[in-house]
Amino acid sequence: MRLGEAMALQWSDVNVLSCEIRVERAFSARKLATPKSRHGRTVDMSSALAETLARLEIDAKPKR
């Protein structure tokens, strides 16, 4: 995954159950745009990264 793509990720792009990230957008020249390939793609992530992102998502949600 390119740096601009990683910077543009949103929680809805991350699927921790299937260990996949959907790349739909990227930052380029300080603008949000489609990825360099001009279309989205799905990339695999390790189970360790999926666990870490799941914990971060829980921590990021507002406490009630």
N, C-alpha and C positions, 0 to 999 in steps of 0.2 A: 504494500500500500504506500502511495506517495504521501509526503508530509502534508501537502495541501488537502488531500482527501481525508487524512486523519483529523486534521483541524476542523473540517466541516462536518464531522460525524454528529449524529443526534442519537438519543437513546432509542428512538424507534428504528434505527438502522442496525441495532445489535440484537441478535437472537442467541442468548446464552444457552438455551436448551439444545439447539442444533450446532452450537459453536461456529456460527457464521456471522459475518458482517456484510451488510449490503452497502456498496459504495454508489451513491446516487449524485453526489455533488463534491465540489472541490473549491478551495480558495486559490485564486490565481490573479496576480496583479491587484491584490486587495479587494477582489470582487468574488462573489459566490457564483459559480458556474457549473456546468456539467464537467465530469472528469475528462482528462486529456483524450481518452479514447472516444469521447462524445456519447457514450452510453454507459449505463450502470453495469456493475458486475458484483458477484458474490465472492468473498474471500473467506477462507477458513481461518479459525483462530484456535489456539491451544486451549485445552481444558483449564489450565492454570489461569490464562487470561480471562476466560469466561467466568471463572469463579471470582476473580478480582473485580471484574466489571459488575458482576451481580451484587457484590458487597458495596461497591461504590454507588451503584444506582439506589440501593436501599438507604445508604447514608445521605444521599442527595435529596431524598424526598423530605418535604416538610414534616416535622413532628407535630402530632395533634395532641 
